[in-house]
């Protein structure tokens, strides 16, 4: 039996949920979700074991896919760090203690510019380009 995924995936470049910080550094993404509570047949989900976050710089997820496995069903957010510059795409699944994995959530994305302070200060990227802070 597949685990239902009534999982709302949100990407928070500037967190609006209490679980994510108000300002997320530009080389990170805070992903937040609502954990599922039901199986696909409508019964109560009792064996949720965790989540998998799939991330890639390809919107088709055909190459360069990384998977972050979170074996804690009580989580509802995760800060992803060390992301290279560029556009990153994210989607998730939930998995049960029996190994069943849900369908994917919808996809969200974030542009990673460069690391540095989150106080709005003007920064100088290492490649010499000038970019606005988000």
N, C-alpha and C positions, 0 to 999 in steps of 0.2 A: 504494500500500500504506500503510495507516495504521500509525503508530507505536504499539506496545503501550504501555499505561500501567500498568505494575505500579508505580504511583507512590503511595506512602503519604503522604498529606498530614496533617500535624499542626500544630496551632496551639499555640504555647507562650507562654502569658501569663507564666509563670515557667519559663524554659528548663530542660529536663532533658537536652538534648543539648549536647555540648561546643561545637557551632557557634553556639548561641544563648546570649546572656548569661544569667546566673543570675537577674537581675531585669530585666524589661522595663518601661520607663516606661509609665505608664497611658495615654498617647496613642499607643502603638505596638503592633504585633503582630509577633512573630517566627514566620514560617511555615517549617516544615522538611519535607523530603520525601526519599524514596528514589528516585533516578533510575531509569528503566526500562533494561533490558538486552536485551530481546527485542522483535521485531516481532510483530504479531498472528498471523502464520503460524508462530511458534515459532523463526524464524531469529534469529541474533544481530543486534542493532541496532548498525549501524556508522556511522550518519549523524545521530545526535542533535545538534541545533543549539541547543536551549534550551528554555525553559519560558515559559508565560504564566500569571500569577496574575490571576484574575478576582475583583474585590471589589465589594461592593454593600451598601447598607443595606436592601435588599429580599431576603428569603430566596428569592424566586422569580426573581431576576435579570432582572426585566422592565423595570426603569428604573434610571437612575443607576449603570450598570455601568462601572467603570474596569478597564483592563487594564494590568498591568505586564509588559512583555516583557523577558525575561532571555536575552540571546543568548550564554550561556555554559553549555555542557552539563556543565561540571564543578561547577556550584553544587549545593548541597543544602539551602540555607536562604536566607531573605531577610528583612531587617527592613523593615517597612512603617511609614513615619512620617507625621506630620501628619494622622492620622485624626481626624475630627470626633467629638464625643461621640455615643454611641448604640451600637446593636448592628451589627457588621459581619460579613458572611458572605463566605467565601473558598472557591474551588475552583480547580483547575489543569488545564492540559493540557501535554503535551510536543509539540515540533515538530521535524521533521527538516530537513536541508539542502535537500530537494526541496520543502519547503513543506507536507508532510503533517502534519496535526495530530491528536493522539489524542483519544479520548473524555475527558470530564470525570472528575476524581476525585470522591469524595464531598465533601460540603460540611462545613466547620467554621465556627465563629463565635467572636467575642470581643466583650465589652462594653467599649467605650472610655469611661472615666469622665472624666478630666481629666489634663492634663500636670502634671509636677512631679517632685520627688525620688523615688527608688526605695528609700529607706532605711527606709520604714515610718512616716515622720513624718506627723503629722496636718496636713492641708492645708486651706485654705479655697478652695473653688471660687468662680469669679467670679460665679455666680448665687446665692450665699448658702446653697445646700443643703449638708447634711452627708452625706457618703457614706463607707463603709468602704473602706479600702485593700485591694486584692487582691494 
